[in-house]
Amino acid sequence: MVIPVQTLLQFHTLFNEGGEADERAIAIVGATFLDEILVKVLSSFLVDDEKESQKLLGYDKAMGTFASRVTAAYCLGLICKTVRDDLRIVGKIRNRFAHELMTSFDGDPIRGWCHDLRWHEFSMMMKAPDGAKPRDIFQVGVNQLISHLNGHAELARARRCQVDNTDEGGPTFLR
């Protein structure tokens, strides 16, 4: 259940096109795409029953928000603490752009949050260069999270939960 190449290319066009996309779009699109991947990771891990899984993952359900999906993925052992923390930072940045009219990657607290992102340092084995702009750090961080989580969907499928069928046919005393 890896994200199709065409979808990744569409995301790339929206998210990585130099200075063309405005900051608000970058913050919201990046978090939205990560949310979609988290749904794929979680649904790959949960029992193979889409109707029941949607009762957890659907909008306004127990795992229906970005924050609850991040927590669930971490608590189920599907992501590490660094990825969890970076996803939470991305969520805070998205919320700030979504709910405050006058905000920027260069302003506080967003600038600081961007510098707090860490997963890309592990995945790329280097820190952001001196003088890197917060927007650039955010974009690299989100791209690295997407690459990492996209592979996790298949890993989660390998660990998929199984339905307990010991009661198939009803309770023993009723058979």
C-alpha positions as semicolon CSV with decimal commas, in nm:
position;residue;x (nm);y (nm);z (nm)
1;M;0,000;0,000;0,000
2;V;0,286;0,234;-0,089
3;I;0,181;0,577;-0,220
4;P;0,161;0,559;-0,602
5;V;0,433;0,742;-0,795
6;Q;0,177;0,968;-0,965
7;T;0,049;1,086;-0,626
8;L;0,405;1,155;-0,508
9;L;0,469;1,358;-0,825
10;Q;0,153;1,561;-0,769
11;F;0,263;1,628;-0,411
12;H;0,609;1,729;-0,534
13;T;0,455;1,982;-0,772
14;L;0,245;2,138;-0,495
15;F;0,508;2,128;-0,223
16;N;0,854;2,163;-0,375
17;E;0,821;2,415;-0,656
18;G;1,075;2,672;-0,536
19;G;0,921;3,002;-0,433
20;E;0,600;2,955;-0,631
21;A;0,387;2,802;-0,353
22;D;0,305;3,031;-0,065
23;E;0,409;2,942;0,288
24;R;0,058;2,867;0,407
25;A;0,006;2,616;0,125
26;I;0,338;2,448;0,200
27;A;0,257;2,409;0,571
28;I;-0,095;2,276;0,511
29;V;-0,019;2,053;0,212
30;G;0,285;1,900;0,386
31;A;0,088;1,807;0,697
32;T;-0,209;1,684;0,493
33;F;0,009;1,451;0,289
34;L;0,173;1,315;0,604
35;D;-0,174;1,259;0,749
36;E;-0,273;1,055;0,442
37;I;0,039;0,841;0,478
38;L;-0,032;0,786;0,849
39;V;-0,379;0,658;0,755
40;K;-0,214;0,411;0,514
41;V;0,036;0,297;0,776
42;L;-0,233;0,248;1,040
43;S;-0,482;0,080;0,808
44;S;-0,203;-0,154;0,688
45;F;-0,142;-0,257;1,049
46;L;-0,501;-0,292;1,168
47;V;-0,702;-0,607;1,094
48;D;-0,796;-0,655;0,730
49;D;-1,150;-0,524;0,773
50;E;-1,183;-0,182;0,611
51;K;-1,533;-0,121;0,743
52;E;-1,423;-0,173;1,104
53;S;-1,094;0,012;1,056
54;Q;-1,281;0,315;0,926
55;K;-1,475;0,323;1,253
56;L;-1,140;0,416;1,409
57;L;-0,971;0,611;1,131
58;G;-1,262;0,802;0,976
59;Y;-1,326;1,169;1,029
60;D;-1,454;1,242;1,382
61;K;-1,352;0,895;1,503
62;A;-1,103;0,785;1,772
63;M;-0,807;0,802;1,529
64;G;-0,962;1,060;1,300
65;T;-0,723;1,349;1,360
66;F;-0,360;1,400;1,270
67;A;-0,262;1,420;1,638
68;S;-0,447;1,101;1,734
69;R;-0,297;0,914;1,437
70;V;0,054;1,021;1,539
71;T;-0,010;0,901;1,894
72;A;-0,162;0,572;1,774
73;A;0,127;0,503;1,534
74;Y;0,374;0,562;1,815
75;C;0,184;0,360;2,077
76;L;0,147;0,069;1,834
77;G;0,524;0,069;1,779
78;L;0,497;0,177;1,416
79;I;0,714;0,491;1,448
80;C;1,001;0,598;1,673
81;K;1,006;0,892;1,915
82;T;1,198;1,119;1,676
83;V;0,944;1,068;1,398
84;R;0,660;1,114;1,647
85;D;0,810;1,439;1,773
86;D;0,868;1,571;1,420
87;L;0,513;1,484;1,317
88;R;0,383;1,674;1,620
89;I;0,596;1,975;1,524
90;V;0,462;1,962;1,167
91;G;0,110;1,953;1,315
92;K;0,179;2,260;1,531
93;I;0,315;2,447;1,230
94;R;0,014;2,348;1,020
95;N;-0,225;2,462;1,292
96;R;-0,050;2,796;1,328
97;F;-0,076;2,860;0,952
98;A;-0,437;2,737;0,942
99;H;-0,559;2,949;1,233
100;E;-0,349;3,266;1,229
101;L;-0,367;3,506;0,939
102;M;-0,033;3,679;0,989
103;T;0,226;3,404;1,022
104;S;0,548;3,309;0,850
105;F;0,820;3,044;0,863
106;D;1,062;3,325;0,954
107;G;0,860;3,441;1,258
108;D;0,850;3,300;1,607
109;P;0,756;3,041;1,718
110;I;0,752;2,869;1,376
111;R;1,118;2,945;1,304
112;G;1,215;2,769;1,628
113;W;0,986;2,475;1,559
114;C;1,144;2,425;1,216
115;H;1,488;2,415;1,378
116;D;1,354;2,154;1,624
117;L;1,281;1,906;1,342
118;R;1,528;1,616;1,373
119;W;1,431;1,315;1,158
120;H;1,599;1,456;0,847
121;E;1,927;1,473;1,040
122;F;1,910;1,095;1,095
123;S;1,787;1,006;0,748
124;M;2,031;1,235;0,566
125;M;2,309;1,191;0,824
126;M;2,369;1,566;0,842
127;K;2,237;1,880;1,004
128;A;2,081;2,160;0,804
129;P;2,351;2,388;0,662
130;D;2,424;2,713;0,842
131;G;2,194;2,982;0,712
132;A;1,924;2,737;0,598
133;K;1,586;2,908;0,596
134;P;1,315;2,770;0,825
135;R;1,090;2,707;0,522
136;D;1,364;2,500;0,358
137;I;1,422;2,301;0,678
138;F;1,047;2,237;0,701
139;Q;1,029;2,118;0,341
140;V;1,330;1,887;0,377
141;G;1,193;1,757;0,707
142;V;0,851;1,683;0,559
143;N;1,002;1,520;0,249
144;Q;1,218;1,294;0,466
145;L;0,920;1,201;0,686
146;I;0,717;1,115;0,375
147;S;0,995;0,893;0,239
148;H;1,032;0,718;0,573
149;L;0,661;0,667;0,642
150;N;0,582;0,558;0,286
151;G;0,803;0,254;0,340
152;H;0,643;0,192;0,678
153;A;0,306;0,114;0,519
154;E;0,446;-0,212;0,380
155;L;0,632;-0,289;0,703
156;A;0,307;-0,238;0,895
157;R;0,128;-0,478;0,659
158;A;0,387;-0,745;0,744
159;R;0,298;-0,698;1,113
160;R;-0,078;-0,671;1,048
161;C;-0,305;-0,763;1,337
162;Q;-0,509;-1,077;1,291
163;V;-0,871;-1,136;1,385
164;D;-0,919;-1,390;1,662
165;N;-1,137;-1,656;1,499
166;T;-1,152;-1,894;1,797
167;D;-1,523;-1,818;1,833
168;E;-1,610;-1,894;1,471
169;G;-1,939;-2,077;1,467
170;G;-2,045;-1,925;1,800
171;P;-1,961;-2,018;2,156
172;T;-1,886;-2,386;2,211
173;F;-2,185;-2,446;2,440
174;L;-2,422;-2,330;2,163
175;R;-2,281;-2,564;1,895
